[in-house]
Amino acid sequence: MAILVIADHDGVALKPATLNAVTAASQIGGSVDLLLGGQAESGLIAQARAITNVSNVLHAKDTAFNNCLAEALAPLVVDLGSDYTHLVFPATSEGKSLAPRVAALLDSAQLSEITAVIDANTFERPIYAGNIIARVESLDKVKVLTVRSTAFEAAPTEGGTANLVELDKASQAVNTAILSEDAVKSDRPELTTAKVIVSGGRALGSSEKYQEVMPPLADKLGAALGASRAAVDSGFAPNDFQVGQTGKIVAPDLYVAIGISGAIQHLAGMKDSKVIVAINKDPDAPIFGVADYGIVGDLFKIVPEMVSQLG
């Protein structure tokens, strides 16, 4: 068997979810190759070649593949796909955009957000907001998988000795291009890779209260900031902060849920956190059903007290 992992990167470094996808691919068995689409700095190529369990790093350097543009990359992946039994994508925004196009072109049934590898044909994936784990089997000649990063450890980026293969592949003409990118820059950890997350809900009441209550605690804990969908929809926090089934899936060492009731869609995105602390004035809030520690009370009094106690 031969497995191709399609890397998510920004031209400078691999996105962390790519390393989780490599781990999932290595559990399938067989040799694992990694595809880098677009221009890649020498540091990125060195990082990719050093990943444990990767045999070859395939680099298609046509600038049309930059930014992991799905419309350009899909034909390339399909062209390469005939040499592989499995095509593995991280379940990032880019991977979720690219994988369905590849699956459709290959006439394969995509298996989305796998959380366990049983054997080369059989995988587990969550359904019904994570309340049921389905075991699914694919007999397609080429299997197309996306990998939920929180379910697999990141592959080590040292010790590997992968070969570098430069592909002489040009992009087919596409009518889509990325003209500009307005990225949110922050000194805080990235939400999906943070070890500690402080997340706020609709009970905060306003964006002003979110900014008043949340950042001081996050600063003390060295945490990333998150929010429930209700808080995002109410304009308290940007879309990039949303945790949940329709936001980002996270599994930090510590998740602090402040003023979050615990709707099933939110729980689907964070219930795999190692330790969950919930603060809510409603003792019957569903969030307490998954919390390791719960505090019932007024968040506007409790959180400042926590900040003062943390020194």
Secondary structure, DSSP 8 states (H G I E B T S, - for coil): -EEEEE--B-SSSB-HHHHHHHHHHHHH-SEEEEEEES---HHHHHHHHTSTTEEEEEEE--GGGGGG-HHHHHHHHHHHHTT-SEEEEESSHHHHHHHHHHHHHHT---EEEE-EE-SSSEEEEEETTTTEEEEEE---SSEEEEE-GGGS----SSS---EEEEE-------S-----------SS--GGG-SEEEEE-GGG-SHHHHHHHHHHHHHHHT-EEEE-HHHHHTTSS-GGGBBSTTSB----SEEEEES----HHHHHHHTT-SEEEEEES-TT-GGGGT-SEEEES-HHHHHHHHHHHT-
